[in-house]
Amino acid sequence: MINNDLISTLINDEKGERQEELDQETDCLELELRKALISQLRMARLANNYTQVEIAEKMQTQKQNISRLEKGQFDPKLGTLLKYAQAVGMKITLNPTVK
């Protein structure tokens, strides 16, 4: 005789494991995208011969915040990235899509 409770538990465990794997992949992708964006912003700063101090002044923040952002030491808000982009003469555009 088949134990339906056991089967349901096994199926739910498998679904949970798959969801956890998907969540980890999503987190990894988001981290890579964030690193790539910050890298592009930093390269734009350097290409324009701006110092971190000059960017901080334009963003009305402190130099150490720019340094921490460029090193990836915190997860910046979208507004922070938009301000940084504006400070280096860039524009960030988002293209949301429906899954």
N, CA and C atoms as a LAMMPS dump frame, in Angstrom:
ITEM: TIMESTEP
0
ITEM: NUMBER OF ATOMS
297
ITEM: BOX BOUNDS ff ff ff
-5.0000000000000000e+02 5.0000000000000000e+02
-5.0000000000000000e+02 5.0000000000000000e+02
-5.0000000000000000e+02 5.0000000000000000e+02
ITEM: ATOMS id mol type element x y z
1 1 1 N 0.835 -1.181 0
2 1 2 C 0 0 0
3 1 3 C 0.885 1.252 0
4 2 1 N 0.53 2.241 -0.78
5 2 2 C 1.297 3.479 -0.915
6 2 3 C 0.867 4.452 0.167
7 3 1 N 1.84 5.056 0.794
8 3 2 C 1.569 6.047 1.829
9 3 3 C 1.539 7.419 1.164
10 4 1 N 0.327 7.958 0.994
11 4 2 C 0.162 9.246 0.301
12 4 3 C 0.816 10.395 1.05
13 5 1 N 0.817 10.33 2.386
14 5 2 C 1.459 11.388 3.165
15 5 3 C 2.962 11.411 2.901
16 6 1 N 3.557 10.241 2.813
17 6 2 C 4.992 10.15 2.544
18 6 3 C 5.306 10.674 1.153
19 7 1 N 4.494 10.319 0.18
20 7 2 C 4.689 10.798 -1.191
21 7 3 C 4.556 12.319 -1.242
22 8 1 N 3.533 12.847 -0.58
23 8 2 C 3.342 14.301 -0.55
24 8 3 C 4.527 14.999 0.094
25 9 1 N 5.036 14.432 1.166
26 9 2 C 6.195 15.003 1.852
27 9 3 C 7.418 14.996 0.943
28 10 1 N 7.643 13.886 0.26
29 10 2 C 8.786 13.785 -0.644
30 10 3 C 8.678 14.787 -1.792
31 11 1 N 7.489 14.927 -2.351
32 11 2 C 7.267 15.88 -3.447
33 11 3 C 7.483 17.306 -2.958
34 12 1 N 6.939 17.627 -1.788
35 12 2 C 7.103 18.98 -1.245
36 12 3 C 8.563 19.276 -0.916
37 13 1 N 9.279 18.265 -0.401
38 13 2 C 10.709 18.45 -0.126
39 13 3 C 11.47 18.74 -1.418
40 14 1 N 11.153 17.997 -2.474
41 14 2 C 11.813 18.188 -3.767
42 14 3 C 11.517 19.59 -4.323
43 15 1 N 10.265 20.02 -4.205
44 15 2 C 9.9 21.361 -4.675
45 15 3 C 10.655 22.426 -3.887
46 16 1 N 10.751 22.222 -2.581
47 16 2 C 11.466 23.176 -1.73
48 16 3 C 12.929 23.269 -2.1
49 17 1 N 13.542 22.123 -2.369
50 17 2 C 14.953 22.109 -2.769
51 17 3 C 15.149 22.81 -4.108
52 18 1 N 14.254 22.586 -5.05
53 18 2 C 14.36 23.25 -6.355
54 18 3 C 14.21 24.757 -6.208
55 19 1 N 13.245 25.181 -5.372
56 19 2 C 13.034 26.615 -5.172
57 19 3 C 14.26 27.248 -4.526
58 20 1 N 14.859 26.536 -3.586
59 20 2 C 16.063 27.039 -2.935
60 20 3 C 17.2 27.191 -3.941
61 21 1 N 17.339 26.227 -4.839
62 21 2 C 18.37 26.317 -5.882
63 21 3 C 18.106 27.498 -6.806
64 22 1 N 16.837 27.701 -7.183
65 22 2 C 16.488 28.84 -8.04
66 22 3 C 16.774 30.157 -7.339
67 23 1 N 16.458 30.238 -6.053
68 23 2 C 16.724 31.452 -5.282
69 23 3 C 18.221 31.744 -5.237
70 24 1 N 19.034 30.701 -5.057
71 24 2 C 20.484 30.888 -5.024
72 24 3 C 21.005 31.348 -6.376
73 25 1 N 20.478 30.776 -7.456
74 25 2 C 20.897 31.196 -8.796
75 25 3 C 20.517 32.65 -9.05
76 26 1 N 19.321 33.044 -8.616
77 26 2 C 18.858 34.422 -8.776
78 26 3 C 19.754 35.375 -7.997
79 27 1 N 20.072 35.009 -6.755
80 27 2 C 20.958 35.849 -5.942
81 27 3 C 22.318 36.008 -6.598
82 28 1 N 22.828 34.925 -7.153
83 28 2 C 24.138 34.95 -7.814
84 28 3 C 24.091 35.853 -9.056
85 29 1 N 23.032 35.737 -9.834
86 29 2 C 22.87 36.571 -11.02
87 29 3 C 22.764 38.045 -10.641
88 30 1 N 21.987 38.343 -9.618
89 30 2 C 21.85 39.729 -9.17
90 30 3 C 23.191 40.294 -8.72
91 31 1 N 23.972 39.494 -8.014
92 31 2 C 25.285 39.936 -7.567
93 31 3 C 26.191 40.231 -8.756
94 32 1 N 26.194 39.365 -9.746
95 32 2 C 27.021 39.568 -10.935
96 32 3 C 26.589 40.821 -11.701
97 33 1 N 25.287 41.036 -11.82
98 33 2 C 24.788 42.23 -12.507
99 33 3 C 25.18 43.496 -11.754
100 34 1 N 25.053 43.454 -10.436
101 34 2 C 25.415 44.617 -9.623
102 34 3 C 26.899 44.918 -9.769
103 35 1 N 27.745 43.876 -9.718
104 35 2 C 29.188 44.07 -9.883
105 35 3 C 29.511 44.671 -11.245
106 36 1 N 28.839 44.177 -12.289
107 36 2 C 29.087 44.682 -13.641
108 36 3 C 28.688 46.15 -13.765
109 37 1 N 27.545 46.516 -13.189
110 37 2 C 27.085 47.903 -13.249
111 37 3 C 28.041 48.82 -12.5
112 38 1 N 28.424 48.427 -11.299
113 38 2 C 29.34 49.249 -10.507
114 38 3 C 30.69 49.371 -11.22
115 39 1 N 31.122 48.303 -11.838
116 39 2 C 32.383 48.346 -12.598
117 39 3 C 32.291 49.349 -13.748
118 40 1 N 31.174 49.349 -14.459
119 40 2 C 30.992 50.302 -15.561
120 40 3 C 30.967 51.735 -15.046
121 41 1 N 30.314 51.952 -13.921
122 41 2 C 30.274 53.297 -13.348
123 41 3 C 31.674 53.747 -12.932
124 42 1 N 32.43 52.853 -12.32
125 42 2 C 33.794 53.176 -11.912
126 42 3 C 34.664 53.488 -13.133
127 43 1 N 34.521 52.681 -14.185
128 43 2 C 35.304 52.931 -15.404
129 43 3 C 34.936 54.281 -16.009
130 44 1 N 33.668 54.65 -15.949
131 44 2 C 33.253 55.963 -16.463
132 44 3 C 33.867 57.068 -15.624
133 45 1 N 33.928 56.864 -14.308
134 45 2 C 34.567 57.858 -13.429
135 45 3 C 36.026 58.045 -13.823
136 46 1 N 36.724 56.932 -13.996
137 46 2 C 38.138 57.004 -14.347
138 46 3 C 38.351 57.591 -15.743
139 47 1 N 37.485 57.228 -16.688
140 47 2 C 37.602 57.749 -18.054
141 47 3 C 37.404 59.261 -18.092
142 48 1 N 36.595 59.771 -17.172
143 48 2 C 36.349 61.211 -17.096
144 48 3 C 37.316 61.917 -16.152
145 49 1 N 38.301 61.172 -15.649
146 49 2 C 39.309 61.713 -14.728
147 49 3 C 38.707 62.338 -13.474
148 50 1 N 37.622 61.739 -12.985
149 50 2 C 37.027 62.185 -11.723
150 50 3 C 37.627 61.371 -10.581
151 51 1 N 37.827 62.038 -9.467
152 51 2 C 38.254 61.329 -8.26
153 51 3 C 37.017 60.895 -7.481
154 52 1 N 37.224 60.015 -6.536
155 52 2 C 36.112 59.618 -5.674
156 52 3 C 35.6 60.815 -4.887
157 53 1 N 36.495 61.709 -4.522
158 53 2 C 36.098 62.919 -3.784
159 53 3 C 35.169 63.773 -4.637
160 54 1 N 35.503 63.949 -5.916
161 54 2 C 34.663 64.763 -6.803
162 54 3 C 33.282 64.131 -6.987
163 55 1 N 33.243 62.81 -7.122
164 55 2 C 31.946 62.133 -7.267
165 55 3 C 31.147 62.273 -5.98
166 56 1 N 31.816 62.128 -4.857
167 56 2 C 31.139 62.279 -3.564
168 56 3 C 30.534 63.673 -3.428
169 57 1 N 31.283 64.688 -3.843
170 57 2 C 30.765 66.056 -3.775
171 57 3 C 29.536 66.213 -4.665
172 58 1 N 29.605 65.672 -5.872
173 58 2 C 28.461 65.771 -6.788
174 58 3 C 27.232 65.045 -6.228
175 59 1 N 27.479 63.955 -5.51
176 59 2 C 26.377 63.16 -4.956
177 59 3 C 25.976 63.627 -3.556
178 60 1 N 26.694 64.599 -3.042
179 60 2 C 26.467 65.115 -1.689
180 60 3 C 26.558 63.988 -0.649
181 61 1 N 27.667 63.28 -0.73
182 61 2 C 27.937 62.214 0.224
183 61 3 C 29.411 62.269 0.578
184 62 1 N 29.897 61.271 1.291
185 62 2 C 31.296 61.241 1.698
186 62 3 C 32.107 60.319 0.795
187 63 1 N 33.383 60.621 0.672
188 63 2 C 34.278 59.853 -0.193
189 63 3 C 34.285 58.377 0.178
190 64 1 N 34.256 58.06 1.474
191 64 2 C 34.307 56.655 1.881
192 64 3 C 33.083 55.879 1.416
193 65 1 N 31.958 56.558 1.204
194 65 2 C 30.777 55.884 0.667
195 65 3 C 31.003 55.487 -0.793
196 66 1 N 31.675 56.343 -1.536
197 66 2 C 31.993 56.027 -2.932
198 66 3 C 32.972 54.861 -2.977
199 67 1 N 33.959 54.89 -2.103
200 67 2 C 34.938 53.812 -2.047
201 67 3 C 34.262 52.483 -1.708
202 68 1 N 33.402 52.494 -0.724
203 68 2 C 32.689 51.268 -0.323
204 68 3 C 31.799 50.764 -1.455
205 69 1 N 31.138 51.683 -2.163
206 69 2 C 30.283 51.301 -3.286
207 69 3 C 31.117 50.623 -4.366
208 70 1 N 32.232 51.234 -4.726
209 70 2 C 33.076 50.691 -5.794
210 70 3 C 33.702 49.352 -5.41
211 71 1 N 33.921 49.131 -4.136
212 71 2 C 34.487 47.864 -3.673
213 71 3 C 33.411 46.782 -3.479
214 72 1 N 32.131 47.178 -3.635
215 72 2 C 31.049 46.218 -3.453
216 72 3 C 30.828 45.843 -2.005
217 73 1 N 31.115 46.757 -1.106
218 73 2 C 31.001 46.457 0.314
219 73 3 C 29.589 46.647 0.865
220 74 1 N 28.675 47.123 0.038
221 74 2 C 27.276 47.201 0.448
222 74 3 C 26.4 47.141 -0.789
223 75 1 N 25.153 46.895 -0.574
224 75 2 C 24.19 46.772 -1.665
225 75 3 C 23.494 48.124 -1.835
226 76 1 N 23.928 48.911 -2.819
227 76 2 C 23.374 50.26 -2.962
228 76 3 C 21.93 50.249 -3.45
229 77 1 N 21.207 51.258 -3.028
230 77 2 C 19.841 51.454 -3.517
231 77 3 C 19.9 51.942 -4.954
232 78 1 N 18.826 51.753 -5.675
233 78 2 C 18.757 52.2 -7.06
234 78 3 C 19.029 53.692 -7.16
235 79 1 N 18.478 54.471 -6.237
236 79 2 C 18.688 55.916 -6.255
237 79 3 C 20.154 56.297 -6.162
238 80 1 N 20.907 55.551 -5.375
239 80 2 C 22.346 55.799 -5.233
240 80 3 C 23.056 55.548 -6.556
241 81 1 N 22.713 54.452 -7.21
242 81 2 C 23.326 54.14 -8.503
243 81 3 C 22.951 55.175 -9.557
244 82 1 N 21.715 55.647 -9.525
245 82 2 C 21.288 56.679 -10.475
246 82 3 C 22.056 57.983 -10.255
247 83 1 N 22.26 58.35 -8.99
248 83 2 C 23.026 59.564 -8.681
249 83 3 C 24.479 59.424 -9.135
250 84 1 N 25.047 58.262 -8.891
251 84 2 C 26.437 58.02 -9.309
252 84 3 C 26.53 58.13 -10.825
253 85 1 N 25.605 57.492 -11.518
254 85 2 C 25.611 57.537 -12.99
255 85 3 C 25.528 58.979 -13.477
256 86 1 N 24.646 59.749 -12.894
257 86 2 C 24.506 61.153 -13.29
258 86 3 C 25.798 61.919 -13.015
259 87 1 N 26.443 61.616 -11.899
260 87 2 C 27.675 62.313 -11.529
261 87 3 C 28.804 62.056 -12.528
262 88 1 N 28.788 60.88 -13.163
263 88 2 C 29.846 60.568 -14.141
264 88 3 C 29.377 60.772 -15.577
265 89 1 N 28.193 61.347 -15.736
266 89 2 C 27.692 61.644 -17.078
267 89 3 C 27.049 60.462 -17.78
268 90 1 N 26.584 59.502 -17.014
269 90 2 C 25.915 58.337 -17.593
270 90 3 C 24.437 58.35 -17.234
271 91 1 N 23.713 57.492 -17.89
272 91 2 C 22.294 57.323 -17.611
273 91 3 C 22.019 55.823 -17.525
274 92 1 N 21.322 55.416 -16.491
275 92 2 C 20.936 54.014 -16.327
276 92 3 C 19.495 53.876 -16.788
277 93 1 N 19.281 52.929 -17.68
278 93 2 C 17.905 52.673 -18.109
279 93 3 C 17.551 51.231 -17.768
280 94 1 N 16.306 51.04 -17.398
281 94 2 C 15.807 49.723 -17.053
282 94 3 C 14.803 49.303 -18.12
283 95 1 N 14.862 48.051 -18.501
284 95 2 C 13.927 47.5 -19.478
285 95 3 C 13.196 46.303 -18.864
286 96 1 N 12.178 46.59 -18.055
287 96 2 C 11.47 45.471 -17.418
288 96 3 C 10.745 44.618 -18.451
289 97 1 N 10.773 43.336 -18.233
290 97 2 C 10.088 42.406 -19.114
291 97 3 C 9.219 41.483 -18.281
292 98 1 N 8.207 40.959 -18.893
293 98 2 C 7.312 40.029 -18.232
294 98 3 C 7.845 38.623 -18.462
295 99 1 N 7.906 37.843 -17.409
296 99 2 C 8.388 36.467 -17.53
297 99 3 C 7.307 35.583 -18.097
